Amino acid sequence: MSRTLLLMRHAKAEDGFGSIDFDRALTDEGRDQAERVGRLLKEKGYAPEHVVCSAAARTRQTLDGVLGAMDQAPEVDHTEAAYLAGPDGLLELITYVDPAVDTLLVVGHNPTIAQVAASFIGEQAMAAFSPATVAAIDIEVEWLYAAPGTGTGRILN
């Protein structure tokens, strides 16, 4: 059974000058980017059943834009652990996902999102992960065993 892991970097956010990083909001361009990604995922037939999303403002707003363009509302876990996670920590969060979930969307931050994508796709993913980039990874194991080498993927946009 194949599962799909969608890894998305948050859309374009304010520069954060004079504000707390966690509270940075999306720019108008970022809101447009998030909605475009939602339409792209829908057009390509991706329908996440579950989402792991950093609790930061910009990732929550990105997710709102993505889901606003889709037909269904998946179960969402907003977690500070995804905000603080490095690649190993993010992969650990993925291993906790219910095995009944076929498509998982993770919305997070760079460099972690790009590093996890690169561990499946290859190093070229590191340079490709500008704001609102999403990768689709076909995972050939249950989420519990998801790790580099258990799937292959590509950048979608």
Residue frames as a rotation matrix with the C-alpha (Angstrom) as fourth column:
MET 1
0.578 0.816 0.000 0.00
0.816 -0.578 0.000 0.00
0.000 0.000 -1.000 0.00
SER 2
-0.480 -0.734 0.481 1.38
0.740 -0.633 -0.228 3.35
0.472 0.247 0.846 -1.02
ARG 3
0.433 0.518 -0.738 0.89
0.797 -0.603 0.044 6.50
-0.422 -0.607 -0.673 1.04
THR 4
0.191 -0.346 0.919 1.46
0.647 -0.659 -0.382 10.08
0.738 0.668 0.098 -0.02
LEU 5
0.133 -0.282 -0.950 3.44
0.844 -0.470 0.258 12.54
-0.519 -0.836 0.175 2.07
LEU 6
0.497 0.048 0.867 3.02
0.581 -0.760 -0.291 16.15
0.645 0.648 -0.405 0.99
LEU 7
-0.045 -0.611 -0.790 5.75
0.926 -0.322 0.196 18.41
-0.374 -0.723 0.581 2.40
MET 8
0.456 0.303 0.837 5.04
0.653 -0.753 -0.083 22.13
0.605 0.584 -0.541 2.15
ARG 9
-0.701 -0.618 -0.356 7.03
0.713 -0.594 -0.372 25.16
0.019 -0.515 0.857 3.17
HIS 10
0.131 0.766 -0.629 4.87
0.661 -0.540 -0.521 28.02
-0.739 -0.347 -0.577 4.41
ALA 11
0.506 0.163 0.847 4.04
0.801 -0.454 -0.391 30.77
0.321 0.876 -0.360 1.94
LYS 12
-0.361 -0.724 0.588 5.77
0.490 -0.684 -0.540 34.16
0.793 0.093 0.602 1.83
ALA 13
0.433 0.440 -0.787 5.73
0.899 -0.144 0.414 35.82
0.069 -0.886 -0.458 5.25
GLU 14
0.942 -0.111 0.316 6.46
-0.140 -0.988 0.071 39.30
0.304 -0.112 -0.946 6.54
ASP 15
0.157 -0.984 -0.079 10.13
-0.100 0.064 -0.993 39.97
0.983 0.163 -0.088 7.20
GLY 16
0.502 0.150 -0.852 9.55
0.702 0.505 0.502 39.99
0.505 -0.850 0.148 10.94
PHE 17
-0.556 -0.733 0.392 11.44
0.358 -0.637 -0.683 43.15
0.751 -0.239 0.616 11.73
GLY 18
-0.733 0.180 0.656 10.42
-0.579 -0.670 -0.464 44.11
0.356 -0.720 0.596 15.25
SER 19
0.395 0.905 0.156 8.16
-0.879 0.323 0.351 41.12
0.267 -0.276 0.923 15.81
ILE 20
-0.100 -0.337 0.936 8.43
-0.610 0.764 0.210 37.67
-0.786 -0.550 -0.282 17.34
ASP 21
-0.826 -0.324 -0.462 9.27
-0.563 0.421 0.711 35.05
-0.036 0.847 -0.530 14.70
PHE 22
-0.835 0.516 0.189 6.45
0.448 0.838 -0.311 32.73
-0.319 -0.175 -0.931 15.81
ASP 23
0.002 0.907 -0.421 3.89
0.415 -0.384 -0.825 35.50
-0.910 -0.173 -0.377 15.18
ARG 24
-0.769 -0.340 -0.542 5.01
-0.303 -0.553 0.776 36.50
-0.563 0.761 0.322 11.68
ALA 25
0.270 0.948 0.166 2.03
-0.063 0.189 -0.980 36.67
-0.961 0.255 0.111 9.31
LEU 26
-0.121 -0.213 0.970 1.75
0.912 0.363 0.193 36.02
-0.393 0.907 0.151 5.59
THR 27
-0.780 -0.085 -0.620 2.04
-0.182 -0.917 0.354 38.83
-0.599 0.389 0.700 3.10
ASP 28
0.296 0.880 -0.372 -0.68
-0.666 -0.089 -0.741 39.35
-0.685 0.467 0.560 0.47
GLU 29
-0.023 -0.411 -0.911 1.58
-0.924 0.357 -0.138 37.49
0.382 0.839 -0.388 -1.94
GLY 30
-0.916 -0.364 0.166 1.86
-0.399 0.800 -0.449 34.64
0.031 -0.477 -0.878 0.57
ARG 31
-0.247 0.909 0.335 -1.92
-0.327 0.248 -0.912 34.35
-0.912 -0.335 0.236 0.88
ASP 32
0.472 0.366 -0.802 -2.15
-0.860 -0.010 -0.511 34.15
-0.195 0.931 0.310 -2.93
GLN 33
-0.459 -0.737 -0.496 0.59
-0.787 0.596 -0.158 31.50
0.412 0.318 -0.854 -2.99
ALA 34
-0.820 0.156 0.550 -1.21
-0.306 0.693 -0.652 29.35
-0.484 -0.703 -0.521 -0.42
GLU 35
0.235 0.972 -0.025 -4.47
-0.466 0.090 -0.880 29.46
-0.853 0.218 0.474 -2.38
ARG 36
0.272 -0.216 -0.938 -2.61
-0.946 0.118 -0.302 28.55
0.176 0.969 -0.172 -5.60
VAL 37
-0.804 -0.594 -0.033 -1.08
-0.568 0.784 -0.251 25.52
0.175 -0.183 -0.968 -3.88
GLY 38
-0.433 0.735 0.521 -4.53
-0.273 0.445 -0.853 24.44
-0.859 -0.512 0.008 -2.69
ARG 39
0.551 0.638 -0.539 -5.83
-0.683 -0.027 -0.730 24.64
-0.480 0.770 0.421 -6.26
LEU 40
-0.136 -0.713 -0.688 -2.76
-0.919 0.351 -0.181 22.76
0.370 0.608 -0.703 -7.55
LEU 41
-0.873 -0.189 0.450 -3.21
-0.398 0.809 -0.433 19.95
-0.282 -0.557 -0.781 -5.04
LYS 42
0.025 0.970 0.240 -6.89
-0.306 0.236 -0.922 19.68
-0.952 -0.051 0.303 -5.92
GLU 43
0.488 0.130 -0.863 -6.15
-0.862 -0.084 -0.500 19.65
-0.137 0.988 0.071 -9.67
LYS 44
-0.390 -0.759 -0.521 -3.57
-0.777 0.575 -0.257 16.89
0.495 0.305 -0.814 -9.19
GLY 45
0.316 0.679 -0.663 -5.99
-0.217 0.732 0.646 14.82
0.924 -0.060 0.378 -7.12
TYR 46
-0.689 -0.572 -0.445 -4.30
0.343 0.284 -0.895 15.17
0.638 -0.770 0.000 -3.73
ALA 47
0.324 0.824 0.464 -6.77
-0.306 -0.373 0.876 15.20
0.895 -0.426 0.132 -0.84
PRO 48
-0.736 -0.676 0.025 -4.99
-0.229 0.214 -0.950 15.17
0.637 -0.705 -0.313 2.52
GLU 49
0.283 0.803 -0.525 -6.87
0.330 0.432 0.839 13.29
0.900 -0.411 -0.143 5.21
HIS 50
0.711 -0.174 -0.681 -4.59
0.674 -0.108 0.731 14.54
-0.201 -0.979 0.041 7.97
VAL 51
0.503 -0.564 0.655 -2.34
0.095 -0.718 -0.690 17.57
0.859 0.409 -0.308 8.41
VAL 52
0.341 -0.520 -0.783 0.60
0.907 -0.037 0.420 18.17
-0.247 -0.853 0.459 10.71
CYS 53
0.453 -0.073 0.888 1.10
0.435 -0.851 -0.293 21.93
0.778 0.519 -0.354 10.82
SER 54
-0.686 -0.685 -0.246 3.50
0.624 -0.380 -0.683 24.08
0.374 -0.622 0.688 12.76
ALA 55
0.183 0.783 -0.594 1.64
0.966 -0.254 -0.038 26.23
-0.180 -0.567 -0.804 15.26
ALA 56
-0.709 -0.511 -0.486 3.33
0.418 -0.859 0.294 29.42
-0.568 0.005 0.823 13.98
ALA 57
0.064 0.797 -0.601 1.04
-0.138 -0.589 -0.796 32.09
-0.988 0.134 0.072 12.51
ARG 58
-0.214 -0.190 -0.958 2.46
-0.907 -0.325 0.267 31.90
-0.362 0.926 -0.103 8.98
THR 59
-0.984 -0.111 -0.137 2.06
-0.155 0.917 0.369 28.12
0.085 0.384 -0.919 8.71
ARG 60
-0.478 0.879 0.007 -1.49
0.490 0.273 -0.828 28.24
-0.729 -0.392 -0.561 10.08
GLN 61
0.139 0.510 -0.849 -2.37
-0.433 -0.740 -0.515 30.97
-0.891 0.439 0.118 7.57
THR 62
-0.652 -0.418 -0.633 -0.73
-0.754 0.265 0.601 28.98
-0.084 0.869 -0.488 4.77
LEU 63
-0.936 0.315 0.153 -2.80
0.303 0.948 -0.101 25.96
-0.177 -0.048 -0.983 5.67
ASP 64
-0.134 0.929 -0.345 -5.98
0.181 -0.319 -0.930 28.04
-0.974 -0.187 -0.126 5.78
GLY 65
-0.039 0.057 -0.998 -5.30
-0.831 -0.557 0.001 29.21
-0.555 0.829 0.069 2.21
VAL 66
-0.884 -0.332 -0.329 -4.52
-0.459 0.751 0.474 25.70
0.089 0.570 -0.817 0.97
LEU 67
-0.800 0.590 0.112 -7.58
0.484 0.743 -0.463 24.13
-0.356 -0.316 -0.879 2.56
GLY 68
-0.190 0.740 -0.645 -9.82
-0.210 -0.673 -0.710 26.97
-0.959 0.000 0.283 1.38
ALA 69
-0.246 0.023 -0.969 -9.28
-0.960 -0.144 0.240 25.76
-0.134 0.989 0.057 -2.18
MET 70
-0.940 -0.151 -0.306 -10.07
-0.198 0.972 0.129 22.12
0.278 0.182 -0.943 -1.40
ASP 71
-0.158 0.971 -0.181 -13.34
-0.395 0.106 0.912 20.25
0.905 0.216 0.367 -1.06
GLN 72
0.554 0.350 -0.755 -12.73
0.431 0.656 0.620 18.49
0.712 -0.669 0.212 2.24
ALA 73
0.431 -0.381 0.818 -11.56
-0.760 -0.642 0.102 19.43
0.487 -0.665 -0.566 5.69
PRO 74
0.093 -0.462 -0.882 -8.91
0.192 0.878 -0.439 17.02
0.977 -0.128 0.170 6.99
GLU 75
0.876 0.014 -0.482 -8.07
0.482 0.027 0.876 16.45
0.025 -1.000 0.017 10.63
VAL 76
0.391 -0.735 0.553 -5.39
-0.015 -0.606 -0.795 19.01
0.920 0.303 -0.248 11.60
ASP 77
0.594 -0.359 -0.720 -2.74
0.799 0.158 0.580 18.87
-0.095 -0.920 0.380 14.31
HIS 78
0.607 -0.469 0.641 -1.24
-0.176 -0.866 -0.467 22.32
0.775 0.170 -0.609 14.98
THR 79
0.825 -0.343 -0.449 1.90
0.565 0.509 0.650 21.68
0.005 -0.790 0.614 16.98
GLU 80
0.776 -0.628 -0.048 4.78
-0.598 -0.758 0.261 23.70
-0.200 -0.174 -0.964 18.31
ALA 81
0.291 -0.683 0.670 6.87
0.073 0.714 0.696 20.55
-0.954 -0.153 0.258 17.90
ALA 82
0.472 -0.082 0.878 6.74
0.868 0.219 -0.446 21.08
-0.156 0.972 0.174 14.11
TYR 83
0.961 -0.143 0.236 7.85
-0.092 -0.973 -0.212 24.71
0.260 0.182 -0.948 14.57
LEU 84
0.522 -0.775 0.356 10.92
-0.757 -0.228 0.613 23.66
-0.394 -0.590 -0.705 16.54
ALA 85
0.719 -0.141 0.680 11.68
0.118 0.990 0.080 20.37
-0.684 0.023 0.729 14.76
GLY 86
-0.334 -0.805 -0.490 14.76
-0.767 -0.069 0.637 19.50
-0.547 0.590 -0.594 12.82
PRO 87
-0.253 0.234 -0.939 14.56
-0.829 0.448 0.335 16.79
0.499 0.863 0.081 10.15
ASP 88
-0.836 -0.089 -0.541 14.67
0.116 0.935 -0.334 13.89
0.536 -0.342 -0.772 12.62
GLY 89
-0.824 0.553 -0.126 12.03
0.019 -0.195 -0.981 15.50
-0.567 -0.810 0.151 14.82
LEU 90
-0.240 0.756 -0.609 9.73
-0.920 -0.378 -0.106 16.16
-0.311 0.535 0.786 11.87
LEU 91
-0.416 0.039 -0.909 10.10
-0.507 0.820 0.267 12.57
0.755 0.571 -0.321 10.66
GLU 92
-0.969 0.077 -0.234 9.27
0.234 0.573 -0.785 11.42
0.074 -0.816 -0.574 14.19
LEU 93
-0.529 0.829 -0.181 6.02
-0.506 -0.480 -0.717 13.45
-0.681 -0.288 0.673 14.12
ILE 94
-0.176 0.428 -0.887 5.13
-0.943 0.186 0.277 11.70
0.283 0.885 0.371 10.86
THR 95
-0.780 -0.198 -0.594 5.61
-0.128 0.979 -0.158 8.28
0.613 -0.047 -0.789 12.46
TYR 96
-0.886 0.464 0.017 2.78
0.023 0.081 -0.996 9.06
-0.464 -0.882 -0.082 14.92
VAL 97
-0.459 0.748 -0.480 0.16
-0.887 -0.419 0.194 9.50
-0.057 0.515 0.855 12.19
ASP 98
0.190 0.679 0.709 -2.69
-0.502 0.688 -0.524 6.99
-0.844 -0.256 0.471 12.16
PRO 99
-0.750 -0.554 0.361 -1.86
-0.022 0.567 0.824 4.15
-0.661 0.610 -0.438 9.75
ALA 100
0.046 0.853 0.520 -5.34
0.777 0.297 -0.555 4.50
-0.628 0.430 -0.649 8.21
VAL 101
0.534 0.087 -0.841 -4.30
-0.232 -0.942 -0.244 7.87
-0.813 0.326 -0.483 6.72
ASP 102
0.510 -0.313 0.801 -3.33
0.797 0.521 -0.304 7.56
-0.322 0.794 0.515 3.05
THR 103
0.109 -0.443 0.890 -2.41
0.626 -0.665 -0.408 11.19
0.772 0.601 0.205 2.34
LEU 104
0.428 -0.118 -0.896 -0.63
0.827 -0.348 0.441 13.39
-0.364 -0.930 -0.051 4.88
LEU 105
0.479 -0.286 0.830 0.19
0.341 -0.810 -0.476 17.08
0.809 0.511 -0.291 4.46
VAL 106
0.221 -0.496 -0.840 2.96
0.929 -0.156 0.337 18.60
-0.298 -0.854 0.426 6.57
VAL 107
0.646 -0.013 0.764 3.22
0.325 -0.900 -0.290 22.40
0.691 0.436 -0.577 6.61
GLY 108
0.617 -0.513 -0.597 6.42
0.696 0.003 0.718 23.69
-0.367 -0.858 0.359 8.14
HIS 109
0.841 -0.393 -0.373 9.55
-0.359 -0.920 0.159 25.76
-0.406 0.000 -0.914 7.87
ASN 110
0.654 -0.751 -0.091 12.87
0.239 0.319 -0.917 25.75
0.718 0.578 0.388 6.11
PRO 111
-0.369 -0.528 -0.765 15.47
-0.920 0.324 0.221 24.44
0.131 0.785 -0.605 6.32
THR 112
-0.535 0.102 0.838 13.69
-0.420 0.829 -0.369 21.44
-0.733 -0.550 -0.401 7.90
ILE 113
0.562 0.814 0.149 11.03
-0.248 0.337 -0.908 20.92
-0.789 0.474 0.391 5.21
ALA 114
0.616 -0.391 -0.684 13.63
-0.763 -0.080 -0.642 21.12
0.196 0.917 -0.348 2.42
GLN 115
-0.472 -0.849 0.238 15.97
-0.881 0.458 -0.114 18.78
-0.012 -0.263 -0.965 4.29
VAL 116
-0.216 0.473 0.854 13.27
-0.238 0.823 -0.516 16.16
-0.947 -0.315 -0.066 4.75
ALA 117
0.820 0.513 -0.255 12.21
-0.338 0.074 -0.938 16.49
-0.462 0.855 0.234 1.10
ALA 118
0.260 -0.814 -0.520 15.84
-0.930 -0.065 -0.363 16.19
0.261 0.578 -0.773 -0.01
SER 119
-0.488 -0.453 0.746 16.23
-0.696 0.718 -0.019 13.00
-0.527 -0.528 -0.665 2.01
PHE 120
0.171 0.619 0.767 13.64
0.176 0.746 -0.642 11.40
-0.969 0.245 0.019 -0.32
ILE 121
0.944 0.331 -0.012 14.11
0.081 -0.266 -0.961 13.35
-0.321 0.906 -0.277 -3.57
GLY 122
0.225 -0.925 0.305 17.79
0.949 0.139 -0.282 14.23
0.218 0.353 0.910 -3.56
GLU 123
-0.351 -0.524 -0.776 19.88
0.769 -0.634 0.080 17.29
-0.534 -0.569 0.626 -2.79
GLN 124
-0.801 0.082 0.593 18.38
0.414 -0.639 0.648 19.33
0.432 0.765 0.478 -5.67
ALA 125
0.241 0.960 -0.143 15.32
0.761 -0.095 0.642 19.78
0.603 -0.263 -0.753 -3.45
MET 126
-0.087 -0.326 -0.941 17.30
0.902 -0.426 0.064 22.03
-0.422 -0.844 0.331 -1.10
ALA 127
-0.916 -0.337 -0.218 17.55
0.212 -0.868 0.450 24.82
-0.341 0.365 0.866 -3.67
ALA 128
-0.696 0.679 0.233 13.99
0.311 -0.008 0.950 24.32
0.647 0.734 -0.206 -4.93
PHE 129
-0.079 0.744 -0.663 12.17
0.964 0.227 0.140 25.04
0.255 -0.628 -0.735 -1.66
SER 130
-0.883 -0.020 0.469 11.21
-0.016 -0.997 -0.072 28.68
0.469 -0.071 0.880 -1.93
PRO 131
-0.731 0.654 0.196 8.10
-0.393 -0.169 -0.904 29.81
-0.558 -0.738 0.380 0.00
ALA 132
0.223 0.974 -0.033 4.94
-0.761 0.153 -0.631 27.78
-0.609 0.166 0.775 -0.79
THR 133
-0.373 -0.383 -0.845 6.85
-0.810 0.579 0.094 24.95
0.453 0.720 -0.526 -2.44
VAL 134
0.390 0.520 0.760 5.30
-0.766 0.641 -0.046 21.51
-0.511 -0.564 0.648 -2.03
ALA 135
-0.630 -0.579 -0.517 6.76
-0.745 0.639 0.191 18.08
0.220 0.506 -0.834 -2.66
ALA 136
0.612 0.785 0.097 4.86
-0.790 0.603 0.111 14.81
0.028 -0.145 0.989 -3.03
ILE 137
-0.597 -0.799 0.071 6.57
-0.801 0.587 -0.116 11.70
0.050 -0.126 -0.991 -1.68
ASP 138
0.478 0.673 -0.564 5.19
-0.593 0.721 0.358 8.23
0.648 0.164 0.744 -2.39
ILE 139
-0.335 -0.530 0.779 5.86
-0.937 0.270 -0.220 6.26
-0.094 -0.804 -0.588 0.80
GLU 140
-0.103 0.227 -0.968 5.89
-0.516 0.821 0.247 2.47
0.851 0.525 0.033 0.51
VAL 141
-0.688 -0.139 -0.712 5.60
0.487 0.639 -0.595 1.72
0.538 -0.756 -0.372 4.26
GLU 142
0.482 0.805 -0.347 3.28
0.801 -0.242 0.548 2.60
0.357 -0.542 -0.761 7.13
TRP 143
0.667 -0.173 0.725 3.85
-0.192 -0.980 -0.057 6.05
0.720 -0.101 -0.687 8.65
LEU 144
0.936 -0.285 0.204 5.51
-0.151 0.199 0.968 4.41
-0.317 -0.938 0.143 11.64
TYR 145
0.326 -0.838 0.437 8.40
0.655 0.534 0.535 3.37
-0.682 0.112 0.723 9.38
ALA 146
0.903 0.045 0.428 8.59
0.370 -0.587 -0.720 6.47
0.219 0.808 -0.546 7.18
ALA 147
0.415 -0.853 -0.316 12.24
0.055 -0.323 0.945 7.43
-0.908 -0.410 -0.087 6.73
PRO 148
0.164 -0.434 -0.886 14.65
-0.927 -0.376 0.012 8.31
-0.338 0.819 -0.464 3.94
GLY 149
-0.841 -0.501 -0.204 14.82
-0.539 0.747 0.389 5.40
-0.043 0.437 -0.898 1.53
THR 150
-0.649 0.667 0.367 11.20
0.378 0.701 -0.605 4.32
-0.661 -0.254 -0.706 2.08
GLY 151
0.511 0.847 0.146 9.79
0.577 -0.212 -0.789 6.42
-0.638 0.487 -0.597 -0.73
THR 152
-0.657 -0.640 0.398 10.48
0.728 -0.402 0.555 8.61
-0.195 0.654 0.731 -3.73
GLY 153
0.328 0.847 -0.419 9.05
0.681 -0.519 -0.516 11.91
-0.655 -0.116 -0.747 -4.81
ARG 154
-0.369 -0.339 0.866 9.09
0.858 -0.483 0.176 15.11
0.358 0.807 0.469 -6.74
ILE 155
-0.783 0.134 -0.607 8.58
0.151 -0.906 -0.395 18.84
-0.603 -0.401 0.690 -6.38
LEU 156
-0.058 0.876 0.479 5.07
0.905 0.249 -0.344 19.77
-0.420 0.414 -0.807 -7.55
ASN 157
0.868 0.459 0.189 5.46
0.496 -0.793 -0.354 23.52
-0.012 0.401 -0.916 -8.15
